[in-house]
Amino acid sequence: MPNARLPMNHAREILRLSRERKMSGRAIAQSLSLSPSTISKYLRQLEPVPWPLPDSGGEALLAKVLEKKKAPAPSARVEPDWAQVHRELQSHKGVTLLLLWEEYRETAKEQGYSYSRFCIHYAAYAKRLKPSFRNTYTPGDRLFIDYAGTTVPIRDPKTGEVALDAQVFVSVLGFSNYVFSEATSSQELSCWIGSHVRCFAFLGGVPALLVPDNLKSGITTPDLYEPLANETYREMAEHYSVAIFPARVKRPRDKAPAEQSVLLVTRWILAKLRKRTFFDLAELNRAIRILLEELNTRPFKDGRPGSRKDLFLSREKAALGPLPSTRYELARWKKAKVHIDYHVEVDRHFYSVPHALIHQEVRIRITETVVEVFHHGERVASHKKDPAPGRHTTLSAHMPESHQAVSGWSPERFLEWAGRVGSATRQVVEALLSSRRHPQQAYRSCLGLLSLARKDSPSTLEHACQRALALGVGSYREVRVLMESTSSRKTSADAPNSHPVQTHDNIRGARYYAALDTKGEPPC
Protein backbone atom coordinates (compact mmCIF):
# COMPACT_ATOMS: atom_id res chain seq x y z
CA MET A 1 0.00 0.00 0.00
CA PRO A 2 1.32 3.53 -0.76
CA ASN A 3 2.83 5.48 2.06
CA ALA A 4 -0.33 7.55 2.48
CA ARG A 5 -2.78 7.82 5.30
CA LEU A 6 -5.26 4.93 5.42
CA PRO A 7 -8.73 6.12 4.23
CA MET A 8 -11.28 6.47 7.04
CA ASN A 9 -13.68 4.00 5.39
CA HIS A 10 -10.90 1.38 5.22
CA ALA A 11 -10.00 1.99 8.87
CA ARG A 12 -13.60 1.59 10.01
CA GLU A 13 -13.98 -1.55 7.88
CA ILE A 14 -10.79 -3.08 9.38
CA LEU A 15 -12.11 -2.42 12.89
CA ARG A 16 -15.56 -3.78 12.06
CA LEU A 17 -14.30 -6.97 10.42
CA SER A 18 -11.72 -7.57 13.16
CA ARG A 19 -13.79 -6.74 16.26
CA GLU A 20 -17.33 -7.56 15.11
CA ARG A 21 -16.87 -10.32 12.54
CA LYS A 22 -13.77 -11.77 14.32
CA MET A 23 -12.04 -12.18 10.94
CA SER A 24 -8.34 -12.91 10.76
CA GLY A 25 -5.87 -10.42 9.35
CA ARG A 26 -5.44 -12.50 6.20
CA ALA A 27 -9.22 -12.68 5.63
CA ILE A 28 -9.52 -8.92 6.13
CA ALA A 29 -6.68 -8.41 3.65
CA GLN A 30 -8.56 -10.48 1.07
CA SER A 31 -11.79 -8.56 1.68
CA LEU A 32 -10.16 -5.13 1.27
CA SER A 33 -7.63 -6.20 -1.41
CA LEU A 34 -4.69 -5.16 0.80
CA SER A 35 -1.61 -7.10 1.80
CA PRO A 36 -1.66 -9.06 5.10
CA SER A 37 1.36 -7.11 6.31
CA THR A 38 -0.49 -3.84 5.74
CA ILE A 39 -3.50 -5.11 7.67
CA SER A 40 -1.25 -6.28 10.54
CA LYS A 41 0.42 -2.88 10.67
CA TYR A 42 -2.88 -1.01 10.85
CA LEU A 43 -4.40 -3.44 13.34
CA ARG A 44 -1.52 -2.55 15.66
CA GLN A 45 -1.98 1.15 14.95
CA LEU A 46 -5.75 0.96 15.56
CA GLU A 47 -5.43 -1.12 18.74
CA PRO A 48 -6.21 1.80 21.12
CA VAL A 49 -9.41 2.69 19.20
CA PRO A 50 -12.55 1.15 20.80
CA TRP A 51 -15.27 -0.57 18.77
CA PRO A 52 -18.03 0.34 18.25
CA LEU A 53 -16.79 3.91 17.92
CA PRO A 54 -18.21 6.18 20.66
CA ASP A 55 -21.06 8.42 19.50
CA SER A 56 -19.13 11.46 20.64
CA GLY A 57 -15.54 11.90 19.54
CA GLY A 58 -15.12 8.43 18.04
CA GLU A 59 -14.42 9.62 14.50
CA ALA A 60 -12.06 12.31 15.79
CA LEU A 61 -10.11 9.69 17.79
CA LEU A 62 -9.89 7.46 14.72
CA ALA A 63 -8.65 10.38 12.59
CA LYS A 64 -6.07 11.31 15.24
CA VAL A 65 -4.66 7.77 15.33
CA LEU A 66 -4.46 7.62 11.54
CA GLU A 67 -2.73 11.01 11.24
CA LYS A 68 0.41 9.83 13.03
CA LYS A 69 3.41 10.59 10.88
CA LYS A 70 5.13 7.70 9.13
CA ALA A 71 8.77 7.51 8.14
CA PRO A 72 9.21 7.94 4.39
CA ALA A 73 9.73 4.71 2.49
CA PRO A 74 13.28 4.13 1.24
CA SER A 75 13.85 4.66 -2.47
CA ALA A 76 13.64 1.51 -4.57
CA ARG A 77 14.09 0.33 -8.09
CA VAL A 78 11.18 0.60 -10.49
CA GLU A 79 9.71 -2.88 -10.49
CA PRO A 80 8.74 -4.34 -13.88
CA ASP A 81 5.33 -5.87 -14.45
CA TRP A 82 6.57 -9.44 -14.35
CA ALA A 83 3.18 -10.88 -15.32
CA GLN A 84 3.23 -8.74 -18.48
CA VAL A 85 6.82 -9.75 -19.19
CA HIS A 86 5.81 -13.42 -18.88
CA ARG A 87 2.79 -12.96 -21.17
CA GLU A 88 4.93 -11.22 -23.81
CA LEU A 89 7.43 -14.07 -23.81
CA GLN A 90 4.70 -16.72 -24.02
CA SER A 91 2.44 -15.15 -26.63
CA HIS A 92 4.76 -13.39 -29.12
CA LYS A 93 7.32 -15.14 -31.27
CA GLY A 94 10.72 -13.46 -31.46
CA VAL A 95 10.30 -11.55 -28.19
CA THR A 96 13.34 -11.99 -25.95
CA LEU A 97 14.24 -10.93 -22.43
CA LEU A 98 16.83 -8.56 -23.87
CA LEU A 99 14.19 -6.77 -25.95
CA LEU A 100 11.81 -6.53 -22.99
CA TRP A 101 14.62 -5.26 -20.75
CA GLU A 102 15.49 -2.53 -23.26
CA GLU A 103 11.83 -1.42 -23.40
CA TYR A 104 11.72 -1.47 -19.58
CA ARG A 105 14.88 0.67 -19.26
CA GLU A 106 13.41 3.29 -21.63
CA THR A 107 10.74 3.92 -19.01
CA ALA A 108 12.61 3.20 -15.77
CA LYS A 109 15.91 4.81 -16.87
CA GLU A 110 18.48 4.95 -14.02
CA GLN A 111 16.02 3.47 -11.51
CA GLY A 112 15.73 0.27 -13.50
CA TYR A 113 17.50 -3.05 -12.98
CA SER A 114 20.58 -4.01 -14.94
CA TYR A 115 20.07 -6.70 -17.56
CA SER A 116 21.60 -9.40 -15.37
CA ARG A 117 19.42 -8.49 -12.36
CA PHE A 118 16.39 -8.30 -14.65
CA CYS A 119 17.01 -11.87 -15.81
CA ILE A 120 17.57 -13.13 -12.24
CA HIS A 121 14.34 -11.53 -10.97
CA TYR A 122 12.32 -12.85 -13.90
CA ALA A 123 13.67 -16.37 -13.34
CA ALA A 124 12.62 -16.17 -9.69
CA TYR A 125 9.14 -14.97 -10.75
CA ALA A 126 8.73 -17.73 -13.32
CA LYS A 127 9.77 -20.32 -10.76
CA ARG A 128 7.01 -19.20 -8.43
CA LEU A 129 4.31 -19.64 -11.06
CA LYS A 130 1.90 -22.45 -10.34
CA PRO A 131 -0.58 -24.19 -12.63
CA SER A 132 -4.21 -23.07 -12.46
CA PHE A 133 -6.40 -24.80 -9.93
CA ARG A 134 -10.13 -25.04 -9.38
CA ASN A 135 -11.35 -22.83 -6.55
CA THR A 136 -13.38 -24.55 -3.87
CA TYR A 137 -15.74 -22.63 -1.62
CA THR A 138 -17.18 -23.40 1.78
CA PRO A 139 -20.95 -23.19 2.44
CA GLY A 140 -22.18 -19.64 3.05
CA ASP A 141 -18.82 -18.14 2.14
CA ARG A 142 -19.22 -16.13 -1.08
CA LEU A 143 -21.91 -14.65 -3.28
CA PHE A 144 -20.71 -13.73 -6.79
CA ILE A 145 -22.52 -10.85 -8.51
CA ASP A 146 -22.66 -9.60 -12.10
CA TYR A 147 -24.99 -8.41 -14.87
CA ALA A 148 -25.82 -10.41 -17.97
CA GLY A 149 -24.59 -8.88 -21.21
CA THR A 150 -27.98 -9.56 -22.84
CA THR A 151 -30.82 -7.12 -22.21
CA VAL A 152 -34.58 -7.67 -22.61
CA PRO A 153 -36.72 -5.04 -24.42
CA ILE A 154 -39.75 -3.67 -22.57
CA ARG A 155 -42.29 -2.25 -25.02
CA ASP A 156 -44.82 0.54 -24.71
CA PRO A 157 -48.29 -1.09 -24.63
CA LYS A 158 -49.79 1.71 -26.78
CA THR A 159 -47.19 2.14 -29.50
CA GLY A 160 -45.31 -1.16 -29.35
CA GLU A 161 -42.01 0.73 -29.41
CA VAL A 162 -39.16 -0.30 -27.11
CA ALA A 163 -39.49 1.82 -23.97
CA LEU A 164 -36.36 0.50 -22.23
CA ASP A 165 -33.81 -2.29 -22.37
CA ALA A 166 -34.08 -4.13 -19.06
CA GLN A 167 -30.80 -5.13 -17.41
CA VAL A 168 -30.54 -8.63 -15.93
CA PHE A 169 -28.92 -8.96 -12.48
CA VAL A 170 -27.31 -12.35 -11.73
CA SER A 171 -25.87 -13.70 -8.46
CA VAL A 172 -24.71 -17.16 -7.46
CA LEU A 173 -23.50 -18.80 -4.24
CA GLY A 174 -20.00 -20.25 -4.61
CA PHE A 175 -20.62 -23.57 -2.85
CA SER A 176 -24.02 -24.73 -4.16
CA ASN A 177 -24.11 -22.62 -7.38
CA TYR A 178 -27.65 -21.59 -6.37
CA VAL A 179 -28.66 -18.78 -8.76
CA PHE A 180 -30.75 -15.64 -8.26
CA SER A 181 -31.68 -13.38 -11.18
CA GLU A 182 -34.05 -10.49 -11.86
CA ALA A 183 -34.59 -7.70 -14.38
CA THR A 184 -34.20 -4.02 -13.48
CA SER A 185 -34.66 -0.80 -15.40
CA SER A 186 -30.93 0.07 -15.31
CA GLN A 187 -27.62 -0.63 -13.59
CA GLU A 188 -27.81 2.56 -11.53
CA LEU A 189 -27.14 2.58 -7.80
CA SER A 190 -30.78 2.30 -6.72
CA CYS A 191 -31.33 -0.78 -8.92
CA TRP A 192 -27.98 -2.28 -7.89
CA ILE A 193 -28.74 -1.97 -4.16
CA GLY A 194 -32.36 -3.05 -4.60
CA SER A 195 -31.29 -6.24 -6.39
CA HIS A 196 -28.96 -7.10 -3.48
CA VAL A 197 -31.75 -6.59 -0.94
CA ARG A 198 -34.15 -8.79 -2.93
CA CYS A 199 -31.42 -11.42 -3.43
CA PHE A 200 -30.82 -11.70 0.32
CA ALA A 201 -34.57 -12.09 0.84
CA PHE A 202 -34.67 -14.80 -1.85
CA LEU A 203 -31.82 -16.69 -0.15
CA GLY A 204 -33.26 -16.19 3.33
CA GLY A 205 -29.86 -15.18 4.69
CA VAL A 206 -26.59 -13.40 3.89
CA PRO A 207 -23.17 -14.78 2.92
CA ALA A 208 -19.89 -13.84 4.53
CA LEU A 209 -18.47 -12.13 1.42
CA LEU A 210 -19.86 -10.32 -1.62
CA VAL A 211 -17.74 -10.66 -4.79
CA PRO A 212 -19.03 -8.06 -7.29
CA ASP A 213 -17.56 -7.16 -10.61
CA ASN A 214 -16.04 -3.67 -10.81
CA LEU A 215 -19.35 -2.06 -11.76
CA LYS A 216 -19.46 1.73 -11.30
CA SER A 217 -22.62 1.46 -9.20
CA GLY A 218 -20.77 -0.62 -6.61
CA ILE A 219 -17.05 0.13 -7.05
CA THR A 220 -16.21 3.81 -7.47
CA THR A 221 -12.47 3.26 -8.07
CA PRO A 222 -11.65 -0.03 -9.86
CA ASP A 223 -8.08 -1.03 -9.16
CA LEU A 224 -6.11 -4.27 -9.29
CA TYR A 225 -4.87 -3.93 -5.71
CA GLU A 226 -7.06 -1.37 -3.92
CA PRO A 227 -10.61 -1.00 -5.30
CA LEU A 228 -12.84 1.42 -3.40
CA ALA A 229 -16.50 0.52 -2.89
CA ASN A 230 -19.28 3.04 -3.29
CA GLU A 231 -20.19 4.54 0.08
CA THR A 232 -23.82 3.47 -0.18
CA TYR A 233 -22.71 -0.05 -1.09
CA ARG A 234 -20.43 -0.11 1.95
CA GLU A 235 -23.28 1.10 4.14
CA MET A 236 -25.56 -1.65 2.82
CA ALA A 237 -22.85 -4.26 3.51
CA GLU A 238 -22.51 -2.96 7.07
CA HIS A 239 -26.30 -3.14 7.52
CA TYR A 240 -26.27 -6.83 6.52
CA SER A 241 -22.96 -7.50 8.33
CA VAL A 242 -21.15 -8.78 5.24
CA ALA A 243 -17.78 -7.91 3.74
CA ILE A 244 -17.15 -6.77 0.15
CA PHE A 245 -14.41 -8.59 -1.77
CA PRO A 246 -14.36 -7.06 -5.30
CA ALA A 247 -13.03 -9.12 -8.17
CA ARG A 248 -9.69 -7.81 -9.39
CA VAL A 249 -9.60 -5.83 -12.61
CA LYS A 250 -8.98 -8.09 -15.64
CA ARG A 251 -8.99 -11.20 -13.45
CA PRO A 252 -12.02 -13.23 -14.71
CA ARG A 253 -10.99 -16.27 -12.61
CA ASP A 254 -11.79 -14.26 -9.47
CA LYS A 255 -15.47 -14.45 -10.43
CA ALA A 256 -15.62 -17.64 -12.50
CA PRO A 257 -18.90 -18.80 -10.86
CA ALA A 258 -20.54 -15.50 -11.84
CA GLU A 259 -19.34 -15.86 -15.45
CA GLN A 260 -20.72 -19.39 -15.60
CA SER A 261 -24.04 -18.34 -14.05
CA VAL A 262 -24.43 -15.45 -16.49
CA LEU A 263 -23.94 -17.98 -19.29
CA LEU A 264 -26.56 -20.29 -17.74
CA VAL A 265 -29.09 -17.49 -17.28
CA THR A 266 -28.49 -16.34 -20.86
CA ARG A 267 -28.96 -19.85 -22.28
CA TRP A 268 -31.73 -21.27 -20.08
CA ILE A 269 -33.76 -18.15 -19.27
CA LEU A 270 -33.15 -15.23 -21.65
CA ALA A 271 -32.90 -17.42 -24.75
CA LYS A 272 -36.27 -19.01 -23.91
CA LEU A 273 -37.85 -15.56 -23.51
CA ARG A 274 -36.46 -14.09 -26.74
CA LYS A 275 -39.73 -14.52 -28.70
CA ARG A 276 -42.00 -13.19 -25.96
CA THR A 277 -43.11 -9.57 -25.74
CA PHE A 278 -43.11 -7.82 -22.35
CA PHE A 279 -44.82 -4.56 -21.47
CA ASP A 280 -43.52 -4.05 -17.90
CA LEU A 281 -40.78 -5.25 -15.57
CA ALA A 282 -43.18 -7.07 -13.25
CA GLU A 283 -44.39 -9.29 -16.09
CA LEU A 284 -40.80 -10.00 -17.16
CA ASN A 285 -39.69 -10.85 -13.62
CA ARG A 286 -42.59 -13.29 -13.17
CA ALA A 287 -41.40 -15.13 -16.29
CA ILE A 288 -37.78 -15.07 -15.08
CA ARG A 289 -38.75 -16.44 -11.66
CA ILE A 290 -40.51 -19.48 -13.23
CA LEU A 291 -37.51 -20.33 -15.43
CA LEU A 292 -35.12 -19.62 -12.54
CA GLU A 293 -36.84 -22.30 -10.49
CA GLU A 294 -36.37 -24.74 -13.39
CA LEU A 295 -32.69 -23.83 -13.64
CA ASN A 296 -32.03 -24.33 -9.93
CA THR A 297 -33.84 -27.69 -9.87
CA ARG A 298 -32.11 -29.13 -12.96
CA PRO A 299 -29.96 -32.17 -11.99
CA PHE A 300 -26.20 -31.66 -11.97
CA LYS A 301 -24.50 -33.01 -15.11
CA ASP A 302 -21.04 -33.50 -13.59
CA GLY A 303 -21.90 -36.71 -11.75
CA ARG A 304 -23.00 -35.09 -8.49
CA PRO A 305 -26.38 -36.17 -7.15
CA GLY A 306 -29.28 -33.73 -6.83
CA SER A 307 -29.53 -30.12 -8.03
CA ARG A 308 -28.41 -26.64 -7.05
CA LYS A 309 -31.52 -26.18 -4.94
CA ASP A 310 -31.02 -29.54 -3.20
CA LEU A 311 -27.42 -28.67 -2.32
CA PHE A 312 -28.42 -25.17 -1.19
CA LEU A 313 -31.19 -26.41 1.11
CA SER A 314 -29.20 -29.32 2.54
CA ARG A 315 -25.77 -27.76 3.02
CA GLU A 316 -25.58 -24.01 2.39
CA LYS A 317 -28.71 -22.26 3.64
CA ALA A 318 -27.98 -23.10 7.27
CA ALA A 319 -24.47 -21.62 6.88
CA LEU A 320 -25.77 -18.21 5.76
CA GLY A 321 -25.86 -15.38 8.27
CA PRO A 322 -29.26 -14.22 9.57
CA LEU A 323 -31.14 -11.39 7.90
CA PRO A 324 -31.36 -8.18 9.97
CA SER A 325 -34.71 -7.27 11.50
CA THR A 326 -35.26 -4.49 8.91
CA ARG A 327 -34.47 -4.28 5.22
CA TYR A 328 -31.84 -1.79 4.13
CA GLU A 329 -33.25 1.57 3.08
CA LEU A 330 -31.41 3.09 0.15
CA ALA A 331 -29.53 6.26 1.04
CA ARG A 332 -27.91 8.92 -1.13
CA TRP A 333 -24.88 10.91 0.04
CA LYS A 334 -23.87 14.41 -0.98
CA LYS A 335 -21.45 17.08 0.18
CA ALA A 336 -22.61 20.62 0.91
CA LYS A 337 -21.34 23.85 2.43
CA VAL A 338 -23.47 25.36 5.20
CA HIS A 339 -24.81 28.73 4.07
CA ILE A 340 -24.95 31.89 6.16
CA ASP A 341 -28.56 31.08 7.11
CA TYR A 342 -27.23 27.81 8.72
CA HIS A 343 -29.24 25.68 6.27
CA VAL A 344 -28.23 23.14 3.62
CA GLU A 345 -30.16 22.38 0.45
CA VAL A 346 -31.52 18.93 -0.44
CA ASP A 347 -33.76 18.57 -3.48
CA ARG A 348 -34.57 22.33 -3.34
CA HIS A 349 -35.69 22.13 0.29
CA PHE A 350 -33.59 23.72 3.07
CA TYR A 351 -32.75 21.98 6.36
CA SER A 352 -31.13 23.62 9.38
CA VAL A 353 -27.87 22.63 11.07
CA PRO A 354 -26.23 24.11 14.20
CA HIS A 355 -25.36 27.72 13.40
CA ALA A 356 -21.76 27.18 14.56
CA LEU A 357 -21.18 25.20 11.34
CA ILE A 358 -21.74 28.17 9.02
CA HIS A 359 -19.32 28.00 6.04
CA GLN A 360 -18.25 24.46 7.07
CA GLU A 361 -18.45 21.48 4.69
CA VAL A 362 -20.81 18.71 5.77
CA ARG A 363 -21.96 15.39 4.35
CA ILE A 364 -25.66 14.67 3.96
CA ARG A 365 -27.34 11.25 3.99
CA ILE A 366 -30.71 11.22 2.24
CA THR A 367 -33.31 8.45 2.35
CA GLU A 368 -36.96 8.42 1.33
CA THR A 369 -37.97 9.55 4.82
CA VAL A 370 -34.99 11.14 6.62
CA VAL A 371 -32.28 13.74 5.95
CA GLU A 372 -29.20 13.41 8.21
CA VAL A 373 -26.25 15.81 8.31
CA PHE A 374 -22.75 14.71 9.40
CA HIS A 375 -19.70 16.79 10.27
CA HIS A 376 -16.36 14.98 10.72
CA GLY A 377 -18.25 11.69 10.92
CA GLU A 378 -20.64 12.78 13.68
CA ARG A 379 -24.34 13.34 13.08
CA VAL A 380 -25.19 16.96 13.85
CA ALA A 381 -28.76 17.15 12.50
CA SER A 382 -31.63 14.86 11.57
CA HIS A 383 -34.86 15.94 9.87
CA LYS A 384 -37.93 14.27 8.46
CA LYS A 385 -37.69 14.59 4.67
CA ASP A 386 -39.97 17.28 3.28
CA PRO A 387 -40.55 17.27 -0.52
CA ALA A 388 -41.89 20.85 -0.64
CA PRO A 389 -39.48 22.94 -2.77
CA GLY A 390 -38.37 26.35 -1.58
CA ARG A 391 -39.43 25.73 2.03
CA HIS A 392 -37.33 25.60 5.21
CA THR A 393 -37.24 22.99 7.95
CA THR A 394 -35.66 24.67 10.97
CA LEU A 395 -35.02 23.41 14.50
CA SER A 396 -34.93 26.09 17.19
CA ALA A 397 -31.92 24.39 18.80
CA HIS A 398 -29.87 25.20 15.69
CA MET A 399 -30.54 28.94 15.89
CA PRO A 400 -28.28 31.51 17.55
CA GLU A 401 -29.60 33.19 20.69
CA SER A 402 -32.49 35.57 20.03
CA HIS A 403 -31.89 35.16 16.27
CA GLN A 404 -29.17 37.80 16.40
CA ALA A 405 -26.30 38.28 13.97
CA VAL A 406 -25.04 35.06 12.47
CA SER A 407 -21.31 35.20 11.77
CA GLY A 408 -21.54 38.94 11.07
CA TRP A 409 -24.82 38.86 9.11
CA SER A 410 -27.99 40.49 10.41
CA PRO A 411 -31.24 41.97 9.04
CA GLU A 412 -29.91 45.47 9.75
CA ARG A 413 -26.80 44.79 7.67
CA PHE A 414 -28.87 43.64 4.68
CA LEU A 415 -31.18 46.66 4.96
CA GLU A 416 -28.21 49.05 5.17
CA TRP A 417 -26.63 47.38 2.12
CA ALA A 418 -29.91 47.57 0.17
CA GLY A 419 -30.36 51.23 1.16
CA ARG A 420 -27.09 52.11 -0.58
CA VAL A 421 -28.62 50.79 -3.83
CA GLY A 422 -31.93 52.61 -3.45
CA SER A 423 -35.16 52.92 -1.53
CA ALA A 424 -37.04 50.41 -3.73
CA THR A 425 -34.32 47.81 -3.24
CA ARG A 426 -34.50 48.37 0.52
CA GLN A 427 -38.29 47.86 0.45
CA VAL A 428 -37.91 44.56 -1.46
CA VAL A 429 -35.25 43.30 0.99
CA GLU A 430 -37.40 44.35 3.93
CA ALA A 431 -40.33 42.41 2.44
CA LEU A 432 -38.13 39.34 1.98
CA LEU A 433 -36.97 39.43 5.59
CA SER A 434 -40.48 39.83 6.94
CA SER A 435 -41.93 37.08 4.70
CA ARG A 436 -40.17 34.31 6.64
CA ARG A 437 -40.83 33.03 10.13
CA HIS A 438 -37.19 33.70 10.98
CA PRO A 439 -35.23 36.41 9.11
CA GLN A 440 -32.24 34.07 8.76
CA GLN A 441 -34.25 31.96 6.33
CA ALA A 442 -34.30 34.92 3.90
CA TYR A 443 -30.56 35.64 4.03
CA ARG A 444 -29.84 33.44 1.01
CA SER A 445 -32.49 35.26 -1.11
CA CYS A 446 -31.23 38.67 0.05
CA LEU A 447 -27.67 37.79 -0.89
CA GLY A 448 -28.77 36.68 -4.34
CA LEU A 449 -30.85 39.81 -4.85
CA LEU A 450 -28.12 42.24 -3.82
CA SER A 451 -25.49 40.39 -5.86
CA LEU A 452 -27.44 41.42 -8.98
CA ALA A 453 -26.10 44.94 -8.51
CA ARG A 454 -22.57 43.64 -9.19
CA LYS A 455 -23.64 41.67 -12.26
CA ASP A 456 -25.22 44.71 -13.96
CA SER A 457 -25.42 48.00 -12.07
CA PRO A 458 -27.08 49.36 -8.89
CA SER A 459 -29.31 51.65 -10.98
CA THR A 460 -30.63 48.73 -13.04
CA LEU A 461 -31.36 46.76 -9.86
CA GLU A 462 -33.14 49.75 -8.33
CA HIS A 463 -35.28 50.17 -11.45
CA ALA A 464 -36.16 46.43 -11.44
CA CYS A 465 -37.15 46.65 -7.77
CA GLN A 466 -39.40 49.65 -8.53
CA ARG A 467 -41.16 47.60 -11.22
CA ALA A 468 -41.41 44.61 -8.84
CA LEU A 469 -43.11 46.76 -6.18
CA ALA A 470 -45.52 48.11 -8.76
CA LEU A 471 -46.38 44.58 -9.90
CA GLY A 472 -46.70 43.27 -6.33
CA VAL A 473 -43.86 40.74 -6.63
CA GLY A 474 -40.53 40.60 -4.85
CA SER A 475 -38.71 37.25 -4.93
CA TYR A 476 -35.11 36.99 -6.07
CA ARG A 477 -36.08 35.13 -9.26
CA GLU A 478 -38.81 37.62 -10.17
CA VAL A 479 -36.52 40.63 -9.67
CA ARG A 480 -33.81 38.94 -11.71
CA VAL A 481 -36.22 38.40 -14.64
CA LEU A 482 -37.37 42.03 -14.44
CA MET A 483 -33.75 43.19 -14.29
CA GLU A 484 -32.83 41.16 -17.37
CA SER A 485 -35.77 42.59 -19.33
CA THR A 486 -34.83 46.12 -18.23
CA SER A 487 -31.23 45.59 -19.40
CA SER A 488 -32.35 44.22 -22.79
CA ARG A 489 -34.70 47.14 -23.39
CA LYS A 490 -32.01 49.59 -22.40
CA THR A 491 -29.55 48.01 -24.80
CA SER A 492 -32.00 47.98 -27.73
CA ALA A 493 -33.07 51.59 -27.03
CA ASP A 494 -29.49 52.80 -27.00
CA ALA A 495 -28.52 50.94 -30.15
CA PRO A 496 -29.93 53.42 -32.82
CA ASN A 497 -28.16 56.37 -31.18
CA SER A 498 -24.84 54.63 -31.02
CA HIS A 499 -23.93 55.59 -34.64
CA PRO A 500 -24.51 59.13 -36.09
CA VAL A 501 -26.31 59.47 -39.45
CA GLN A 502 -23.77 59.68 -42.23
CA THR A 503 -24.00 62.25 -45.10
CA HIS A 504 -22.57 62.03 -48.62
CA ASP A 505 -23.11 63.67 -52.03
CA ASN A 506 -24.43 60.40 -53.44
CA ILE A 507 -26.99 59.94 -50.66
CA ARG A 508 -30.35 61.30 -51.83
CA GLY A 509 -31.96 62.02 -48.47
CA ALA A 510 -35.47 63.28 -47.61
CA ARG A 511 -35.34 66.39 -49.86
CA TYR A 512 -35.03 64.22 -52.96
CA TYR A 513 -38.14 62.16 -52.20
CA ALA A 514 -40.14 65.23 -51.13
CA ALA A 515 -39.50 66.87 -54.53
CA LEU A 516 -40.34 63.63 -56.32
CA ASP A 517 -43.70 63.44 -54.59
CA THR A 518 -44.67 67.02 -55.56
CA LYS A 519 -43.36 67.29 -59.14
CA GLY A 520 -43.26 63.68 -60.24
CA GLU A 521 -39.59 63.97 -61.21
CA PRO A 522 -36.32 64.23 -59.28
CA PRO A 523 -34.74 67.63 -58.64
CA CYS A 524 -31.71 68.71 -60.68
Buried (B, 14 or more C-beta within 10 A) or exposed (E): BEEEBBEBBBBBBBBBBBBEBEBEBEBBBBBBBBEBEBBBBBBEBBEEBEBEBEEEEBBBBBBEBBEEEEEEEEEEEEEBEBEEBBEBBEEEEEBEBEEBBEBBBEEBEEEBBEBEEBBEBBEEBEEEEEEEEEEEBEBBBBBBBBBBEBBBEBBEEEEEEEBBEBBBBBBBBBBBBBBBBBBBBEBEBBBBBBBBBBBBEBBEBBBBBBBBBBBEBBBBEBEEEBBBBBBBBBBBBBBBBBBBBBBBBEEEEBBBBBBBBBEBBBEBBBEBBEEEEBBEBEBBBEBBBEBBEEBBEEEEEEEEEBBBBBBBBEBBBEBBBEBEEEBBBBBBBEEBEBBBBBBBBBEEBBBBBBBBBBEBEBBBBBEEEEBBBBBBBBEBBEBEBBEEEEEBBBEEEBBBEEBEEBEEBBBEEBBEBBBEBBEBBBBBBBBBBEEBEBBBBBBBBBBBBBEBBEEBBBEBBBBBBBBBBEEEBBBBEBBBBBBBEBBEEBEEEEEEEEEEEEEEEEEEEEEEEEBEEEEEEEEE
